[in-house]
Amino acid sequence: MEEMVGRWWHVALTRLTRPEHAAAAVQLSDVKTAIGLLFRAAGGQAHVRLAEAGLQRTAAPRHWLHRLAGSGDRAALAVLEPEVLALPPSVAVFADPALNRDLYLWLALLTAHWVPSGRWLTDNVRATRRALDAFPGFHPRYERLRDLHLAQRPGVAGLRGRAALAPSLFNN
C-alpha cells in the first residue's frame, strides 16, 4: 500500500510541476536546419555547430510545489560557446507548436547578435535590439512571443531585489 501511495504521489507531483505544454512541444531535431540557416544568415559564425543543451542548475525562484517535489532547479538553457550553440532538446513553453518553433528561431537570432560583457540581462537587451534592428521583419513574432511570455510571468509589482530593477533597462 505504501509503495502504491508513493508512486501515485510521485506521478501527481510530476504532473503538477510540469509547466510545459507537452502536446505542443517542438523538438530541436525537427527545426535544426532552419535554426542553423537563420543563425548563420544573422551573422553567427559558420564553424559553430548546433547541439542539444544539457541540464544546468538555475538560480530562478521555484514554486513551492517544485520545492516539495525536489524539481525545477535545473533546465536546458541556450548556451553559445566558441564552437557550439547548445539549445534545449525541446521547447514547450507555449500551447501552440508554431509559437514554440518561433521561440527556437528567436533563440538562434538572439544568439547570433550576442556580445557578452558579463552582465547577462544587459547583454540580452542589447542583443534583442541588435537582432530586431537587423531583422525588422521578425519584430511582430518577437512582440507576440514577448507578450505571451510576460503573461505567463508574475507581475512587475511582485518582483523583488534586482529583478524589480530589470524593467528600467528596457526604457534606456
C-alpha positions in Angstrom: 0.0 0.0 0.0 2.8 2.4 0.9 4.5 1.8 -2.5 1.3 2.4 -4.3 0.7 5.7 -2.5 4.3 6.7 -3.1 4.0 6.0 -6.9 0.7 8.0 -7.0 2.3 10.9 -5.1 5.3 10.9 -7.5 3.1 10.9 -10.6 0.8 13.6 -9.2 3.6 15.9 -8.2 5.4 15.4 -11.6 2.2 16.4 -13.5 1.6 19.4 -11.2 5.1 20.7 -11.5 5.5 20.3 -15.3 4.7 23.8 -16.6 5.3 23.0 -20.2 2.7 22.2 -22.8 3.9 18.7 -23.7 1.4 18.3 -26.5 2.8 21.3 -28.3 6.5 20.5 -27.9 8.8 21.1 -30.8 12.0 19.0 -31.0 15.3 20.6 -31.8 15.9 17.8 -34.3 12.8 19.0 -36.3 14.0 22.6 -36.6 17.8 22.2 -36.6 18.2 23.1 -40.3 16.1 26.2 -40.0 17.9 27.3 -36.9 21.3 26.8 -38.5 20.3 28.8 -41.5 18.9 31.7 -39.5 21.8 31.7 -37.1 24.3 31.9 -40.0 22.2 34.4 -42.0 22.1 36.6 -38.9 25.9 36.7 -38.7 26.5 33.7 -36.5 29.9 32.0 -37.2 29.8 29.3 -39.8 32.0 26.9 -37.8 29.6 26.9 -34.8 27.7 23.6 -34.6 24.3 23.1 -33.1 23.9 20.7 -30.2 21.4 19.8 -27.5 21.9 21.6 -24.3 22.4 19.7 -21.1 20.6 20.4 -17.8 22.2 23.2 -15.8 21.4 24.4 -12.3 19.4 27.6 -12.3 19.0 30.3 -9.7 15.4 31.1 -10.6 12.9 31.0 -7.7 10.9 27.8 -7.5 7.2 27.4 -6.8 6.5 25.6 -3.5 5.3 22.6 -5.4 8.7 22.3 -7.2 10.5 22.6 -3.8 8.2 19.9 -2.4 8.8 17.6 -5.4 12.6 18.3 -5.5 12.4 19.6 -9.1 12.6 22.8 -11.1 16.2 23.6 -10.1 17.7 22.5 -13.5 16.9 23.5 -17.0 18.3 23.0 -20.5 19.4 26.6 -21.2 20.7 28.0 -24.5 24.4 28.5 -24.4 26.7 30.0 -27.1 30.3 28.9 -26.9 33.1 29.5 -29.4 32.4 26.2 -31.2 28.9 25.2 -30.2 25.4 26.7 -30.0 23.6 24.5 -27.5 19.8 24.8 -27.4 17.2 22.9 -25.4 16.3 19.4 -26.8 12.7 20.5 -26.9 10.7 23.7 -26.4 7.2 23.5 -25.0 6.7 27.0 -23.4 3.5 27.7 -25.3 0.4 25.7 -26.1 0.8 26.4 -29.8 3.6 24.5 -31.6 4.1 27.3 -34.1 5.0 29.6 -31.2 7.4 27.1 -29.8 9.0 26.9 -33.2 9.2 30.7 -33.4 10.9 30.7 -29.9 13.6 28.4 -31.3 14.1 30.8 -34.2 14.3 33.7 -31.8 17.0 31.9 -29.8 19.0 31.5 -33.0 18.6 35.1 -34.0 19.3 36.4 -30.5 22.5 34.3 -30.1 23.8 35.4 -33.5 23.7 39.0 -32.1 25.0 38.1 -28.6 28.1 40.1 -27.4 28.9 39.1 -23.9 30.0 41.8 -21.4 29.4 39.7 -18.3 26.1 41.4 -17.5 23.5 38.8 -18.6 20.4 40.9 -18.6 22.0 44.0 -20.2 23.6 41.7 -22.8 20.2 40.2 -23.6 18.6 43.7 -24.0 21.4 44.8 -26.3 21.3 41.5 -28.4 17.5 41.9 -28.7 17.9 45.5 -30.0 20.6 44.4 -32.5 18.6 41.4 -33.7 15.4 43.4 -34.3 17.3 46.2 -36.0 19.0 43.7 -38.3 15.8 41.7 -38.9 12.8 44.1 -38.6 10.5 41.5 -40.2 10.9 39.4 -37.1 9.5 42.2 -34.9 5.8 41.0 -34.9 6.9 37.5 -34.0 9.1 38.8 -31.2 6.3 41.0 -29.8 3.9 38.1 -29.8 6.4 35.8 -28.0 7.3 38.6 -25.6 3.7 39.4 -24.7 2.6 35.8 -24.3 5.6 35.1 -22.2 5.1 38.1 -20.0 1.5 37.0 -19.4 3.0 33.7 -18.0 5.2 35.5 -15.5 4.4 37.3 -12.2 3.6 40.9 -12.5 6.3 43.5 -12.1 4.8 44.7 -8.8 5.5 41.2 -7.4 9.3 41.3 -8.2 11.9 41.9 -5.5 15.6 42.9 -5.5 17.5 43.0 -8.7 14.6 41.6 -10.7 12.5 44.6 -9.7 15.1 46.9 -11.4 15.1 44.9 -14.7 12.1 46.7 -16.4 14.1 50.0 -16.2 16.7 48.5 -18.5 14.2 48.4 -21.4 13.4 52.1 -21.1 17.0 53.3 -21.6 
